[in-house]
Amino acid sequence: MTVLPDDGLELAAEFPDATHEQWQRLVAGVLRKSGKDVEGAQAEQALSTALEDGLRTRPLYTAHDTAPAPGFPGFAPFVRGGRAAGNSAGGWDVRQRHTAADGDAVLADLENGVTSLWLVLGETGLPVSSLARVLDGVHLDLAPVVLDAGAEVEPAARELLRLYEERGVAKEAACGNLGADPLGHEARTGQAYDFAPVAGLARLCAEEYPGLRALTVDALPYHEAGGSAAQELGCSLATGVAYLRELTEAGLSVEQACGQLEFRYAATADQFLTIAKLRAARRLWARVAEVCGVPAAGAQTQHAVTSPVMMTRRDPWVNMLRTTVATLAAGAGGADSVTVLPFDHPLGLPDAFARRIARNTSTILIEESHLSRVIDPAGGSWYVERLTDELARAGWEFFQWIERAGGHAAGLRSGHLGQALADTWAARSDKLAERREPITGVSEFPYVAEKPVVRAPAPEPQSGGLPRVRRDEAYEALRARSDAHLAATGSRPRIFLASLGPAAAHTARTTFAANVFQAGGIEPVTEGTFEESGATEVCLCSSDALYEERAATVAAELRTAGATQVFLAGRPGSYAGVDAYVFAGCDAVAVLSATLDRMGVS
């Protein structure tokens, strides 16, 4: 019988500790087998991944990767959560968004797991006058209501307050957010509105409605304009600080002003980046509150929304996977409220099935996966703590850049902020075009013959300010050209894939080429002969060895048979008769656009 020491079992105590240098040597050995002759830190660097904002994710994190102490949940700097209990009591607030709903859809959501409502009102949503009808049957003392009315915020807010009074809801029982966001509205539309009514609403909420906030600091306009995580953080801080200035000038105390703000962020399918972003946002706002002399008021209230940028119109079913990961990240990151956009959101108005899947995403994560039972589950991870710190520093740097330029409003009106976001999106667009950031169902594993999902059109979103971008937009434009050609001619543009040699030699590159061309709506033909395919262009697919032996000969034969363009799937070489190459990292969007041009597909 073995007697354990008093301090417990020490695992691997008889073995010497492995060093970082030993691990690097092992990595170098593996990389050498793949043709990369690097040593030491360079070997580790070869496995790192570049993120936006100059950040890098390394393959290994250890206790030596230090970051500032995150503190405890409910205490400054609130990295681990704004409340001591986090969301452990009942999970996060499940908030459903409605732009054109009737009362039945709203009640169906509330009866099946939704705990608060986000209502879009005004020109791009429900009429303000319909608020009473939409909320008919809703227990307003139980279900928080969040408004999003743009420039119509004052009449919308007054209508909601009237409903509270009419239905006998005590002022201390009213909860939610009136949704005023002048700078967010200007970012969306390019038009400002007067802050004076907003200040009046904030004063009213601070003095009479303790559970009701007046303002939303919405970072989605900057995310949807192509901004990075750090730029989203910086813009939210600049907006929040601008509102603090306005509210305190209107007579509110700094503590009261902080209590009137709710922050809205995008949650993406990059789960660790989303977790780190939400944790960094709380740390940064805590710093703002500390500088303002009210550190106890620095607990940021967060509303996370699954990213519209990541949603795709082709193969929209994959959006369910994206929103599930994003919701998990939002919950693990400590968001107080989470909105899951339905998988058919980019196609128009969601149907009942899509709304059900959206609300059940949170329900399953809370009730079956018990994700909310652990406060800050990612806390303590060397990777997450380091990423939180690096992202917070990058976000603070961007915030300072905005402040040096005169503040958030000045940055919007000068165009400098929009240009910074556009530059970030241009760099990301290059990665998307080169398929270095793959989009499942669009640039990877597309299905050109898929039956489109059709939905009723949604109200047109606000426009006139910052653009709204989507990851799939370049490929969507190509697929739209293919669809128009199909409607006009009865067939899609085609390319013949000429596979050389046995399956073992060509399968990988045939599959690769088929993916590339289908991403642009070009139908790959792999059966029969080139003459039978109806195509005018062809792509050779095989191994490097067979290319050396047969590429030039086969290209010449295909030219004789009528091929007007010969591609080769693989790295560029000097093969006679080959016009162009498709390979990992090539600009697929440019290649596909030029191919459609040659095929006469407009």
WOKAMO-V597627 format. One record per helix or strand. SS is the DSSP state (alpha for helix, beta for strand). FROM is the first residue (numbers start at 1). LEN is the number of residues. If there is no record, write none. Layout:
ss:SS from:FROM len:LEN
ss:SS from:FROM len:LEN
This chain:
ss:alpha from:20 len:14
ss:alpha from:40 len:7
ss:beta from:49 len:2
ss:alpha from:52 len:3
ss:beta from:56 len:2
ss:beta from:93 len:6
ss:alpha from:103 len:9
ss:beta from:116 len:6
ss:beta from:126 len:1
ss:alpha from:128 len:7
ss:beta from:144 len:5
ss:alpha from:150 len:17
ss:beta from:176 len:5
ss:alpha from:182 len:8
ss:alpha from:196 len:13
ss:beta from:212 len:7
ss:alpha from:220 len:4
ss:alpha from:229 len:21
ss:alpha from:254 len:6
ss:beta from:261 len:7
ss:alpha from:271 len:21
ss:alpha from:295 len:3
ss:beta from:302 len:5
ss:alpha from:318 len:15
ss:beta from:337 len:3
ss:alpha from:345 len:3
ss:alpha from:352 len:17
ss:alpha from:371 len:3
ss:alpha from:382 len:23
ss:alpha from:408 len:7
ss:alpha from:416 len:18
ss:beta from:440 len:1
ss:beta from:444 len:1
ss:alpha from:473 len:17
ss:beta from:494 len:6
ss:alpha from:503 len:17
ss:beta from:523 len:3
ss:alpha from:530 len:4
ss:beta from:537 len:5
ss:alpha from:544 len:17
ss:beta from:565 len:5
ss:beta from:580 len:3
ss:alpha from:588 len:11
